[in-house]
């Protein structure tokens, strides 16, 4: 079977087609996942290593993607720092967000044992996955994790209290970034130790800050995490959603690949990003909700030109799959990518 197409592409090998996987592929777009949710809660699926491994591999068999991404959540880091988290119908909810309380931030203490079930899930998945399927690990970037920890919920995606903390007390914000970063490095390295083959750092809310401030304040912490992972021999992908023109500051010191969101064009990103850095993305996942498959194919065809001349590109969405996406459309897209003549 040999090495996975994803890893070949990341390592600079010229392949006949781009590899394909999707953010949030192991979730509600899959009928097999929905069947499991009738028996288990999200937390049960995530915390049981056997179940988490099973969900991780569902898209490989159901969709035919080239990589599996660990089934978990970015908010396991705040949980391991002692914050109580519930997943409600309105999204994740922390019972006691840290707000701008320096005492609450200082009292955060890591309990790394709370992450052991995730490492076990990685180990099981590594043993059970097909040899030619890459296993991707991940965690949230310090700023995105910070937003949830300060705000306490995601009802308002502006995360106004988190942004106010940064402007009102940059020192306190940096202290919380430091706490998150240290645990995230430990978490990521243990994922590598237990068998992940690539690592993605999710910055879901980069666009909430002016990109100059993001580059100054947040990017150094990002680099510490990705550098640690790369030093352990694992390639990295960084997804700074909404960073827009700030892409020009993302160089090879930050990551091996950059994931581009659907608001930006791939050609525009290629012009901005360090040429040594590969690209991932940026298909609009909302297209998977169309009822006319001709529309879907027409949108996919727009990527042939870019894919023909860019060997260091991974096909992915510009954000995660959502419950209103059609499973059949997603599967059609994977088949199209695999059967299309990319002219390479």
Rosetta silent file (secondary structure, phi, psi, omega in degrees, C-alpha in Angstrom):
SEQUENCE: XXXXXXXXXXXXXXXXXXXXXXXXXXXXXXXXXXXXXXXXXXXXXXXXXXXXXXXXXXXXXXXXXXXXXXXXXXXXXXXXXXXXXXXXXXXXXXXXXXXXXXXXXXXXXXXXXXXXXXXXXXXXXXXXXXXXXXXXXXXXXXXXXXXXXXXXXXXXXXXXXXXXXXXXXXXXXXXXXXXXXXXXXXXXXXXXXXXXXXXXXXXXXXXXXXXXXXXXXXXXXXXXXXXXXXXXXXXXXXXXXXXXXXXXXXXXXXXXXXXXXXXXXXXXXXXXXXXXXXXXXXXXXXXXXXXXXXXXXXXXXXXXXXXXXXXXXXXXXXXXXXXXXXXXXXXXXXXXXXXXXXXX
SCORE:     score description
SCORE:     0.000 S_00000001
   1 L     0.000  -46.708  175.442    0.000    0.000    0.000 S_00000001
   2 L    81.396 -172.157 -177.015    2.837    2.415    0.858 S_00000001
   3 L   -69.231  151.621 -177.022    2.848    5.960    2.160 S_00000001
   4 L   -70.326  153.190  177.302   -0.336    7.999    2.017 S_00000001
   5 H   -61.911  -35.635  179.130   -0.996   10.465   -0.793 S_00000001
   6 H   -61.765  -47.767 -178.024   -1.390   13.215    1.811 S_00000001
   7 H   -69.297  -35.826  175.690    2.069   12.643    3.266 S_00000001
   8 H   -59.994  -44.259 -178.943    3.640   12.328   -0.181 S_00000001
   9 H   -65.762  -45.418  179.228    2.156   15.702   -1.096 S_00000001
  10 H   -61.554  -35.120 -178.145    3.238   17.345    2.161 S_00000001
  11 L   -83.255    5.661  173.219    6.736   15.955    1.674 S_00000001
  12 L    91.983    7.377  179.287    7.011   17.564   -1.758 S_00000001
  13 L   -78.511  139.384  178.312    6.430   14.547   -3.999 S_00000001
  14 L   -83.841  113.774 -176.103    4.663   15.246   -7.300 S_00000001
  15 L  -109.566  162.183 -175.440    1.540   13.076   -7.359 S_00000001
  16 L   -68.882  -23.309  178.826   -1.028   12.424  -10.102 S_00000001
  17 L  -148.753  162.601  174.702   -3.813   14.130   -8.119 S_00000001
  18 L   -75.171  147.127  171.873   -4.257   16.206   -4.967 S_00000001
  19 L   -72.035  159.860 -178.877   -5.148   14.370   -1.753 S_00000001
  20 E  -136.880  133.611  166.118   -8.569   15.105   -0.268 S_00000001
  21 L  -153.671  171.082 -176.560   -9.994   15.266    3.234 S_00000001
  22 L  -132.655  142.259  171.113  -12.464   17.600    4.964 S_00000001
  23 L   -68.287  139.158 -174.648  -12.590   19.496    8.209 S_00000001
  24 L    60.063   32.964  178.650  -15.378   18.099   10.412 S_00000001
  25 L   -72.685  -27.441  179.911  -15.602   15.061    8.133 S_00000001
  26 L   -92.877   72.779 -175.337  -16.122   12.753   11.119 S_00000001
  27 L  -165.914 -144.593 -163.268  -19.485   14.147   12.115 S_00000001
  28 L   -72.418   -4.258  174.657  -23.048   14.943   11.304 S_00000001
  29 L   -79.625  -14.820 -175.997  -22.812   14.695    7.522 S_00000001
  30 L   -95.341  123.485  174.881  -22.341   10.909    7.874 S_00000001
  31 H   -57.632  -35.698 -179.991  -25.415    8.662    8.305 S_00000001
  32 H   -65.798  -34.592  176.601  -23.202    6.161   10.160 S_00000001
  33 H   -69.456  -42.794  179.871  -22.233    8.861   12.667 S_00000001
  34 H   -61.980  -34.017  176.713  -25.869    9.885   13.177 S_00000001
  35 H   -64.834  -39.585  176.955  -26.704    6.250   13.917 S_00000001
  36 H   -66.652  -36.195 -179.513  -24.048    6.242   16.649 S_00000001
  37 H   -67.137  -18.634  174.832  -25.420    9.493   18.059 S_00000001
  38 L   -71.009  -20.377 -179.073  -28.736    7.751   18.641 S_00000001
  39 L  -105.363  -30.125 -172.412  -26.901    5.573   21.175 S_00000001
  40 L  -132.149  149.878  173.285  -24.197    7.876   22.536 S_00000001
  41 L   -77.777  166.632  177.158  -23.752   11.551   23.356 S_00000001
  42 H   -57.777  -44.012 -179.563  -21.008   13.615   21.726 S_00000001
  43 H   -62.905  -40.455  178.762  -19.018   13.493   24.969 S_00000001
  44 H   -62.992  -43.137  179.085  -19.373    9.711   25.205 S_00000001
  45 H   -64.409  -38.337 -176.283  -18.125    9.264   21.643 S_00000001
  46 H   -75.452  -35.075 -172.198  -15.233   11.626   22.229 S_00000001
  47 H   -89.522  -19.030  176.989  -14.139   10.267   25.620 S_00000001
  48 L   -89.268  115.154 -175.408  -14.308    6.547   24.863 S_00000001
  49 H   -57.888  -36.892 -179.592  -11.097    5.710   22.931 S_00000001
  50 H   -67.901  -44.951  179.186  -12.682    2.815   21.072 S_00000001
  51 H   -67.900  -41.282  179.511  -15.693    4.865   19.992 S_00000001
  52 H   -61.237  -40.594  177.885  -13.551    7.909   19.158 S_00000001
  53 H   -65.408  -40.690  179.221  -11.344    5.746   16.958 S_00000001
  54 H   -60.092  -46.844 -179.813  -14.387    4.266   15.249 S_00000001
  55 H   -66.141  -38.527  178.947  -15.766    7.730   14.421 S_00000001
  56 H   -54.865  -39.543 -174.655  -12.333    8.925   13.274 S_00000001
  57 H   -90.181   -9.271 -179.213  -12.251    6.202   10.614 S_00000001
  58 H   -54.798  -46.182 -178.183  -15.871    6.460    9.424 S_00000001
  59 H   -64.332  -26.639  178.836  -15.109    9.024    6.668 S_00000001
  60 H   -63.166  -43.665 -176.966  -12.322    6.824    5.304 S_00000001
  61 H   -86.297  -34.667 -175.406  -14.775    4.011    4.605 S_00000001
  62 H   -85.093  -33.204 -176.275  -17.937    6.051    3.954 S_00000001
  63 L  -109.672  -25.767 -178.254  -16.477    8.881    1.857 S_00000001
  64 L    82.893   23.233  179.542  -13.186    7.483    0.582 S_00000001
  65 L   -68.618  163.141 -175.343  -11.048   10.397    1.810 S_00000001
  66 L   -90.374   -4.261 -178.931   -7.258   10.133    1.890 S_00000001
  67 E  -149.266  150.330  172.709   -6.831   11.040    5.557 S_00000001
  68 E  -108.596  138.063  174.469   -8.523   10.591    8.897 S_00000001
  69 E  -113.175  135.036 -176.143   -8.538   13.398   11.445 S_00000001
  70 L   -48.975  130.411  176.395   -8.795   12.555   15.113 S_00000001
  71 L   -82.092  105.804  179.057  -12.350   12.781   16.455 S_00000001
  72 L  -160.109 -154.686 -178.299  -12.072   15.139   19.402 S_00000001
  73 L  -148.578  149.012 -179.238  -12.641   18.827   20.215 S_00000001
  74 L   -67.840  -19.312 -174.295  -10.426   21.895   20.611 S_00000001
  75 L   -87.652   10.659  172.701  -11.898   22.569   24.056 S_00000001
  76 H   -67.794  -23.291  178.078  -10.276   19.555   25.702 S_00000001
  77 H   -67.096  -52.364  174.819   -7.429   21.947   26.592 S_00000001
  78 H   -57.750  -37.723  177.219   -9.584   24.205   28.826 S_00000001
  79 H   -60.609  -43.863  179.727  -11.114   21.064   30.349 S_00000001
  80 H   -68.749  -16.912  175.887   -7.639   19.751   31.177 S_00000001
  81 L   -89.720    3.528  174.640   -6.924   23.137   32.781 S_00000001
  82 L   101.761    4.187  179.884   -9.796   22.584   35.206 S_00000001
  83 L   -86.201  137.752 -178.844  -12.667   24.371   33.474 S_00000001
  84 L   -87.198  124.251 -174.224  -16.057   22.661   33.506 S_00000001
  85 E  -121.465  136.894  172.571  -17.498   22.276   29.998 S_00000001
  86 E  -125.794  142.849  173.498  -20.917   21.206   28.775 S_00000001
  87 E  -100.496  111.851 -176.224  -22.024   20.670   25.185 S_00000001
  88 E  -107.608  177.203  177.217  -25.526   22.118   24.873 S_00000001
  89 L   -63.922  -21.117  179.757  -27.977   22.595   21.996 S_00000001
  90 L  -100.232   13.385  177.976  -26.545   26.117   21.668 S_00000001
  91 E   106.537 -174.439 -178.878  -22.951   24.945   21.549 S_00000001
  92 E   -67.223  144.445 -177.724  -20.182   24.528   24.145 S_00000001
  93 E  -140.636  122.532  173.361  -20.732   26.253   27.488 S_00000001
  94 E   -92.791  128.735 -177.894  -18.256   26.850   30.314 S_00000001
  95 L   -67.331  -30.895 -179.477  -19.952   27.197   33.695 S_00000001
  96 L  -136.204   79.553  177.607  -17.259   29.594   34.969 S_00000001
  97 L   -63.263  153.961 -175.244  -15.443   31.444   32.161 S_00000001
  98 L   -75.754  -19.246 -179.936  -12.287   33.238   33.247 S_00000001
  99 L    50.113 -130.057  177.665  -13.519   36.633   31.901 S_00000001
 100 L  -112.342   31.264 -174.418  -10.984   39.283   32.964 S_00000001
 101 L   -91.557  103.752 -176.923  -10.347   37.667   36.346 S_00000001
 102 H   -62.791  -35.370  178.916   -6.584   37.442   36.863 S_00000001
 103 H   -63.618  -41.514  179.846   -7.062   35.213   39.938 S_00000001
 104 H   -64.386  -39.116  178.962   -9.129   32.754   37.864 S_00000001
 105 H   -67.525  -43.574 -179.865   -6.441   32.688   35.175 S_00000001
 106 H   -64.288  -27.992 -176.323   -3.644   32.201   37.714 S_00000001
 107 L   -83.053   -5.849  178.773   -5.528   29.315   39.326 S_00000001
 108 L   -66.354  127.015 -179.521   -5.682   27.274   36.110 S_00000001
 109 L  -133.270  133.173 -176.179   -3.674   24.090   36.572 S_00000001
 110 L   -75.600  132.057  170.203   -3.083   21.388   33.994 S_00000001
 111 L  -116.193   89.449 -172.773   -4.268   17.856   34.666 S_00000001
 112 H   -65.977  -18.982  178.235   -2.648   16.040   31.753 S_00000001
 113 H   -63.027  -23.584  179.638   -4.270   12.772   32.759 S_00000001
 114 H   -69.409  -10.283 -179.110   -7.554   14.126   31.370 S_00000001
 115 H  -102.567   -1.963 -175.055   -6.068   13.824   27.897 S_00000001
 116 H   -62.737  -33.333  179.550   -4.963   10.190   28.123 S_00000001
 117 H   -63.595  -30.628  179.395   -8.143    8.874   26.509 S_00000001
 118 H   -70.849  -41.696  178.015   -7.314   10.919   23.406 S_00000001
 119 H   -63.363  -36.847  177.494   -3.832    9.432   23.155 S_00000001
 120 H   -65.478  -39.178  177.788   -5.359    5.988   23.465 S_00000001
 121 H   -63.121  -39.579  176.475   -7.774    6.811   20.636 S_00000001
 122 H   -61.428  -46.131 -178.645   -4.797    7.852   18.479 S_00000001
 123 H   -60.835  -45.065 -179.686   -3.016    4.593   19.284 S_00000001
 124 H   -64.619  -44.217 -179.092   -6.061    2.466   18.421 S_00000001
 125 H   -62.652  -42.086  179.125   -6.693    4.377   15.198 S_00000001
 126 H   -58.127  -39.006 -179.020   -3.064    4.039   14.162 S_00000001
 127 H   -72.745  -32.146 -170.767   -3.334    0.271   14.565 S_00000001
 128 H   -98.648  -19.681 -174.677   -6.637   -0.070   12.720 S_00000001
 129 L   -72.882  154.693  172.229   -6.402    2.413    9.841 S_00000001
 130 L   -61.270  148.437 -174.858   -5.372    1.383    6.310 S_00000001
 131 L   -61.619  -33.264 -175.373   -1.657    1.859    5.709 S_00000001
 132 L   -90.748   11.793  177.095   -2.168    4.379    2.909 S_00000001
 133 L  -106.904  124.002  179.234   -4.456    6.610    4.991 S_00000001
 134 E   -78.217  146.605  176.110   -2.782    9.419    6.927 S_00000001
 135 E  -108.998  119.922 -177.724   -3.827   10.133   10.512 S_00000001
 136 E  -103.633  130.768  171.224   -4.070   13.833   11.355 S_00000001
 137 E  -101.398  173.328 -178.740   -4.013   15.159   14.903 S_00000001
 138 E  -164.352  167.070  161.780   -4.974   18.654   15.945 S_00000001
 139 E  -155.984  171.461  177.944   -5.632   21.231   18.606 S_00000001
 140 E   -80.950  147.171  174.823   -7.001   24.753   18.739 S_00000001
 141 L   -67.778  153.429 -176.983   -4.688   27.712   18.361 S_00000001
 142 H   -54.150  -36.673 -177.973   -4.112   29.695   21.574 S_00000001
 143 H   -69.950  -45.115  178.913   -6.259   32.642   20.426 S_00000001
 144 H   -62.148  -44.461  177.413   -9.308   30.557   19.477 S_00000001
 145 H   -62.112  -42.093  176.248   -9.058   28.593   22.728 S_00000001
 146 H   -54.829  -44.996 -178.016   -8.616   31.889   24.607 S_00000001
 147 H   -57.452  -45.882 -179.568  -11.847   33.240   23.086 S_00000001
 148 H   -68.702  -39.837 -177.561  -13.924   30.362   24.454 S_00000001
 149 H   -66.288  -35.964 -179.495  -12.222   30.386   27.852 S_00000001
 150 H   -80.268  -45.762 -175.221  -12.831   34.103   28.361 S_00000001
 151 H   -76.223  -39.821  179.028  -16.299   34.353   26.817 S_00000001
 152 L    95.031  -16.305  179.751  -17.613   31.033   28.119 S_00000001
 153 E  -159.229  175.861 -179.659  -19.724   30.252   25.060 S_00000001
 154 L  -119.417   21.981 -179.028  -19.966   30.689   21.309 S_00000001
 155 L   -60.725  -43.735  174.977  -23.461   32.183   21.130 S_00000001
 156 L  -106.845  110.402 -175.116  -21.948   35.454   19.936 S_00000001
 157 L   -75.938    4.621  172.990  -19.141   34.690   17.529 S_00000001
 158 L   -79.975  -20.744  179.953  -17.761   38.184   18.022 S_00000001
 159 L    47.165   53.956 -172.607  -16.340   37.057   21.408 S_00000001
 160 H   -60.617  -39.216 -178.690  -16.526   40.669   22.570 S_00000001
 161 H   -67.810  -34.878  177.636  -15.319   40.028   26.128 S_00000001
 162 H   -66.670  -43.079  179.393  -12.257   38.173   24.853 S_00000001
 163 H   -65.502  -40.547  178.849  -11.381   41.009   22.475 S_00000001
 164 H   -62.447  -38.177  178.794  -11.896   43.583   25.233 S_00000001
 165 H   -61.548  -41.248  179.064   -9.515   41.695   27.511 S_00000001
 166 H   -61.473  -45.565 -177.880   -6.804   41.887   24.853 S_00000001
 167 H   -73.606  -33.441 -177.200   -7.217   45.631   24.417 S_00000001
 168 H   -81.577  -33.239 -175.748   -7.659   46.383   28.131 S_00000001
 169 L  -150.508   80.781 -177.364   -4.902   44.172   29.533 S_00000001
 170 H   -61.335  -32.433  179.582   -2.509   42.738   26.970 S_00000001
 171 H   -64.385  -43.416  178.015   -0.301   41.392   29.756 S_00000001
 172 H   -65.234  -40.572  178.924   -3.127   39.305   31.220 S_00000001
 173 H   -61.212  -44.811  179.296   -4.049   38.073   27.743 S_00000001
 174 H   -62.486  -35.549  179.103   -0.447   37.022   27.085 S_00000001
 175 H   -64.022  -41.155  177.972   -0.368   35.166   30.395 S_00000001
 176 H   -69.460  -38.951  174.330   -3.408   33.136   29.362 S_00000001
 177 H   -57.530  -40.456 -179.615   -1.897   32.521   25.918 S_00000001
 178 H   -62.295  -44.870  179.540    1.199   31.210   27.684 S_00000001
 179 H   -61.553  -46.753 -179.301   -0.819   28.759   29.795 S_00000001
 180 H   -63.612  -43.045 -177.065   -2.737   27.492   26.760 S_00000001
 181 H   -63.579  -44.598 -178.070    0.407   27.197   24.643 S_00000001
 182 H   -60.787  -44.790  179.641    2.379   25.167   27.179 S_00000001
 183 H   -70.952  -36.431  179.414   -0.378   22.579   27.555 S_00000001
 184 H   -62.853  -37.793  177.302   -1.072   22.556   23.808 S_00000001
 185 H   -64.062  -46.340  177.960    2.572   21.710   23.096 S_00000001
 186 H   -60.183  -42.796 -179.865    2.467   18.821   25.550 S_00000001
 187 H   -63.508  -46.712 -178.750   -0.831   17.659   24.041 S_00000001
 188 H   -65.365  -42.720 -178.762    0.414   17.848   20.464 S_00000001
 189 H   -65.770  -33.742  176.420    3.680   16.057   21.205 S_00000001
 190 H   -71.729  -30.462  172.280    1.824   13.229   22.900 S_00000001
 191 H   -63.782  -42.698  177.611   -0.376   12.885   19.830 S_00000001
 192 H   -61.590  -46.408 -178.491    2.805   12.544   17.757 S_00000001
 193 H   -57.834  -34.096 -175.844    4.222   10.034   20.220 S_00000001
 194 H   -94.224   -1.484  167.873    1.109    7.877   19.928 S_00000001
 195 L   131.697    1.237  176.422    0.955    7.836   16.147 S_00000001
 196 L   -67.566  153.377 -176.002   -0.383   10.897   14.310 S_00000001
 197 L  -114.802  -11.784  173.544    1.389   11.557   11.010 S_00000001
 198 E  -151.493  160.137 -174.506    0.394   15.196   10.422 S_00000001
 199 E  -138.178  130.444  176.811   -0.906   17.919   12.708 S_00000001
 200 E  -113.963  131.970  175.348   -3.343   20.778   12.074 S_00000001
 201 E  -101.703  118.004 -175.701   -3.581   23.860   14.271 S_00000001
 202 E   -92.316  117.638  171.071   -7.069   25.372   14.059 S_00000001
 203 E  -114.452   82.906 -172.795   -7.375   29.154   14.323 S_00000001
 204 L   -70.429  -18.001 -172.143  -11.104   29.441   13.704 S_00000001
 205 L  -127.616   31.020  179.711  -11.313   33.116   14.696 S_00000001
 206 H   -57.908  -32.287 -177.194   -8.159   34.777   13.355 S_00000001
 207 H   -70.795   -4.375  178.638  -10.341   37.311   11.563 S_00000001
 208 H   -75.834  -18.958  179.665  -11.581   38.770   14.865 S_00000001
 209 L  -110.615  147.283  168.650   -8.347   40.712   15.289 S_00000001
 210 L   -55.139  136.202 -169.746   -6.730   43.230   12.935 S_00000001
 211 H   -63.662  -27.259  176.599   -4.139   41.114   11.217 S_00000001
 212 H   -63.485  -40.603  178.235   -1.281   43.363   12.348 S_00000001
 213 H   -69.067  -38.788  178.699   -2.291   42.741   15.966 S_00000001
 214 H   -61.277  -45.242 -179.250   -2.718   39.036   15.290 S_00000001
 215 H   -62.601  -41.199 -178.265    0.786   38.814   13.801 S_00000001
 216 H   -70.987  -46.631 -168.383    2.278   40.725   16.738 S_00000001
 217 H   -92.524  -41.555 -169.600    0.402   39.130   19.608 S_00000001
 218 L   -99.660  -40.562 -172.081   -0.708   35.632   18.589 S_00000001
 219 H   -57.684  -34.507  175.751    1.583   34.339   15.850 S_00000001
 220 H   -59.470  -34.437  177.954    4.612   33.891   18.157 S_00000001
 221 H   -73.000  -37.940  174.876    2.560   31.439   20.255 S_00000001
 222 H   -57.359  -47.824 -177.449    1.391   29.659   17.102 S_00000001
 223 H   -61.859  -35.347  178.390    4.991   29.279   16.006 S_00000001
 224 H   -62.547  -40.436 -179.694    5.985   27.754   19.351 S_00000001
 225 H   -70.092  -51.041 -177.968    3.394   24.995   18.943 S_00000001
 226 H   -64.810  -35.645  178.506    4.095   24.238   15.283 S_00000001
 227 H   -64.865  -39.751  178.544    7.865   24.370   15.834 S_00000001
 228 H   -63.294  -42.977 -179.648    7.608   21.847   18.663 S_00000001
 229 H   -66.377  -44.163 -179.851    5.555   19.483   16.507 S_00000001
 230 H   -65.600  -35.027  178.261    7.873   19.832   13.517 S_00000001
 231 H   -64.915  -24.294  177.207   10.895   19.237   15.739 S_00000001
 232 L   -85.767    5.166  176.045    9.296   15.915   16.660 S_00000001
 233 L    88.902   15.266 -177.319    9.276   14.966   12.981 S_00000001
 234 L  -113.962  125.034  179.163    5.606   15.646   12.270 S_00000001
 235 E   -68.647  154.003 -174.496    4.535   18.049    9.465 S_00000001
 236 E  -124.421  148.727  173.081    2.104   20.826   10.327 S_00000001
 237 E  -123.285  133.592  179.431   -0.884   22.554    8.735 S_00000001
 238 E  -116.522  129.730 -178.648   -2.058   25.923   10.058 S_00000001
 239 E  -116.766   91.464  179.814   -5.627   27.145    9.466 S_00000001
 240 E   -94.617   77.466 -173.832   -5.895   30.900   10.226 S_00000001
 241 L   -60.825  127.393  175.409   -9.520   31.474    9.198 S_00000001
 242 L    87.045    5.544 -176.177  -10.250   35.059    8.266 S_00000001
 243 L   -74.615  -18.477  172.777   -6.677   36.344    8.337 S_00000001
 244 H    53.140 -122.770 -175.621   -7.050   37.618    4.730 S_00000001
 245 H   -63.847  -15.907  176.767   -4.087   39.814    3.701 S_00000001
 246 H   -63.913  -12.034  176.751   -2.246   38.642    6.819 S_00000001
 247 H   -56.932  -26.577 -178.520   -1.409   35.512    4.807 S_00000001
 248 H   -66.202  -15.385  178.612    1.606   37.396    3.487 S_00000001
 249 H   -94.076   -0.973 -179.090    3.170   37.072    6.959 S_00000001
 250 L   -91.422  108.330 -178.801    2.806   33.271    7.015 S_00000001
 251 L  -116.828 -176.110 -174.779    6.160   31.826    6.036 S_00000001
 252 L   -67.025  -14.411  174.296    7.885   28.460    6.253 S_00000001
 253 L   -69.020  -21.324 -174.664    8.911   29.212    9.841 S_00000001
 254 L   -89.516  -48.387 -175.186    5.228   28.865   10.815 S_00000001
 255 L  -162.199  165.055  176.678    4.034   25.683    9.093 S_00000001
 256 L   -77.887  -37.381  179.475    4.531   23.283    6.201 S_00000001
 257 E  -133.716  150.840  174.252    1.061   23.972    4.787 S_00000001
 258 E  -118.233  131.881  176.850   -1.510   26.747    5.228 S_00000001
 259 E   -92.619  128.503 -173.363   -5.221   26.037    5.000 S_00000001
 260 E  -102.172  132.292 -179.030   -7.089   28.775    3.126 S_00000001
 261 L   -80.195  169.777 -171.731  -10.680   29.689    4.006 S_00000001
 262 L   -75.124  -10.293  176.902  -13.429   30.051    1.423 S_00000001
 263 L   -75.455  -21.032 -178.078  -13.471   33.859    1.565 S_00000001
 264 L  -106.491  152.357  177.016  -10.044   33.982   -0.109 S_00000001
 265 L   -85.824  149.047  177.405   -9.025   32.706   -3.529 S_00000001
 266 H   -65.311  -41.657 -179.940   -6.402   30.014   -3.836 S_00000001
 267 H   -64.237  -38.712  176.970   -4.544   31.951   -6.514 S_00000001
 268 H   -65.461  -40.660  177.890   -4.552   35.037   -4.318 S_00000001
 269 H   -64.727  -39.280 -179.213   -3.280   33.010   -1.378 S_00000001
 270 H   -63.426  -33.217  177.795   -0.576   31.477   -3.553 S_00000001
 271 H   -70.442  -30.936 -175.186    0.622   34.969   -4.443 S_00000001
 272 H   -88.014  -38.567 -170.618    0.738   36.009   -0.766 S_00000001
 273 L   -82.495  142.909  173.283    2.087   32.937    1.007 S_00000001
 274 L   -42.118  127.125 -175.114    5.756   31.963    1.119 S_00000001
 275 L   -63.468  -19.472  177.243    6.329   29.732   -1.929 S_00000001
 276 L   -75.851  -13.120 -176.781    7.954   27.076    0.272 S_00000001
 277 L   -96.042  128.865  176.387    4.628   26.646    2.073 S_00000001
 278 E   -76.706  165.499  179.772    1.985   24.353    0.593 S_00000001
 279 E  -117.462  152.666  174.878   -1.705   25.248    0.468 S_00000001
 280 E  -134.339  144.643  176.744   -4.856   23.458    1.572 S_00000001
 281 E   115.772 -162.581   -3.643   -8.467   24.373    0.821 S_00000001
 282 L  -131.066   41.123 -176.116  -10.585   26.320    0.040 S_00000001
 283 E   -57.302  134.512 -179.818  -13.813   24.799   -1.338 S_00000001
 284 L   -73.323  112.591 -175.814  -16.953   26.473    0.027 S_00000001
 285 H   -65.081  -17.973  179.696  -18.697   23.719    2.057 S_00000001
 286 H   -66.131  -21.633  178.321  -22.085   25.365    1.533 S_00000001
 287 H   -65.457  -24.402  178.858  -21.968   24.119   -2.061 S_00000001
 288 H   -69.644   -5.848  178.178  -22.429   20.604   -0.686 S_00000001
 289 H   -95.274   -2.155 -178.685  -25.998   21.601    0.194 S_00000001
 290 L   -68.500  152.332  179.129  -27.054   22.220   -3.422 S_00000001
 291 L   -94.638  -18.355  179.979  -29.716   19.973   -4.916 S_00000001
 292 L   -98.729  110.869 -176.457  -28.420   20.228   -8.492 S_00000001
 293 H   -67.783  -20.931  175.952  -25.269   18.133   -8.881 S_00000001
 294 H   -63.416  -34.727  177.010  -24.376   19.960  -12.083 S_00000001
 295 H   -64.516  -44.448  179.320  -23.781   23.034   -9.923 S_00000001
 296 H   -59.489  -48.704 -178.366  -21.493   20.999   -7.658 S_00000001
 297 H   -63.843  -37.965  179.225  -19.476   19.624  -10.591 S_00000001
 298 H   -62.932  -39.810  178.458  -19.180   23.077  -12.139 S_00000001
 299 H   -68.650  -39.116  177.790  -17.726   24.444   -8.902 S_00000001
 300 H   -63.775  -39.080 -178.753  -15.319   21.526   -8.625 S_00000001
 301 H   -61.198  -22.940  179.582  -14.155   22.069  -12.202 S_00000001
 302 L   -66.530  -17.518 -177.314  -12.945   25.539  -11.222 S_00000001
 303 L   -90.881   -7.688 -175.328  -10.170   23.875   -9.228 S_00000001
 304 H   -64.315  -40.530 -178.326   -8.665   21.908  -12.127 S_00000001
 305 H   -63.990  -45.099  179.393   -6.476   24.747  -13.340 S_00000001
 306 H   -65.077  -43.837 -178.404   -4.998   25.401   -9.919 S_00000001
 307 H   -66.652  -26.523 -179.561   -4.516   21.700   -9.239 S_00000001
 308 H   -67.696  -35.780 -173.623   -2.798   21.158  -12.564 S_00000001
 309 H  -107.306   -2.697 -178.807    0.033   23.545  -11.756 S_00000001
 310 L  -123.031  100.007 -178.887    0.242   23.284   -7.976 S_00000001
 311 L   -77.891  -23.045 -179.160    1.511   19.948   -6.715 S_00000001
 312 L   -95.887   58.493 -178.643    1.794   21.191   -3.115 S_00000001
 313 E  -137.960  134.506  176.312   -1.961   21.523   -2.643 S_00000001
 314 E  -110.348  126.234  176.684   -4.445   19.498   -0.580 S_00000001
 315 E   -74.012  127.380  178.190   -8.120   19.633   -1.573 S_00000001
 316 L  -157.801  173.945  174.915  -10.223   20.564    1.440 S_00000001
 317 E   -84.656  163.110  178.031  -13.035   22.868    2.412 S_00000001
 318 L   -86.747    3.969  173.512  -12.523   26.447    3.551 S_00000001
 319 L  -169.743 -179.673 -174.310  -14.287   25.595    6.810 S_00000001
 320 L   -74.400  155.093  171.789  -15.861   22.519    8.391 S_00000001
 321 L   -62.710  152.712 -178.253  -18.648   20.383    6.959 S_00000001
 322 L  -128.376  163.043 -175.005  -22.072   21.126    8.435 S_00000001
 323 L   -59.918  -25.465 -178.406  -25.237   19.065    9.091 S_00000001
 324 L   -84.143   -3.330  175.098  -27.077   20.571    6.108 S_00000001
 325 L   -71.354  142.680  178.505  -24.424   19.311    3.680 S_00000001
 326 L   -80.535  125.110  175.976  -25.514   16.376    1.545 S_00000001
 327 H   -56.343  -42.907 -178.751  -23.602   13.187    2.244 S_00000001
 328 H   -64.552  -36.423  178.410  -24.060   12.160   -1.395 S_00000001
 329 H   -67.353  -41.122  178.718  -22.648   15.468   -2.611 S_00000001
 330 H   -63.483  -43.072  179.409  -19.573   15.153   -0.415 S_00000001
 331 H   -64.772  -39.012  176.968  -19.049   11.609   -1.629 S_00000001
 332 H   -60.442  -41.450  179.690  -19.486   12.748   -5.236 S_00000001
 333 H   -61.851  -42.837  179.157  -16.796   15.382   -4.709 S_00000001
 334 H   -62.731  -44.566  179.152  -14.336   12.789   -3.407 S_00000001
 335 H   -63.008  -38.861  179.251  -15.031   10.519   -6.376 S_00000001
 336 H   -62.672  -44.636 -179.263  -14.614   13.468   -8.772 S_00000001
 337 H   -62.836  -37.937 -177.028  -11.237   14.370   -7.278 S_00000001
 338 H   -76.290  -27.369 -173.858  -10.053   10.774   -7.551 S_00000001
 339 H  -104.573  -11.264 -179.665  -11.230   10.187  -11.118 S_00000001
 340 L   -70.062  141.997  172.515  -10.515   13.579  -12.712 S_00000001
 341 L   -83.086  108.900 -176.151   -7.550   13.886  -15.063 S_00000001
 342 L   -84.942   -3.010  175.168   -5.528   16.636  -13.390 S_00000001
 343 L    66.859   29.933 -178.926   -3.124   16.912  -16.301 S_00000001
 344 L   -92.326    0.000    0.000   -0.056   16.470  -14.141 S_00000001
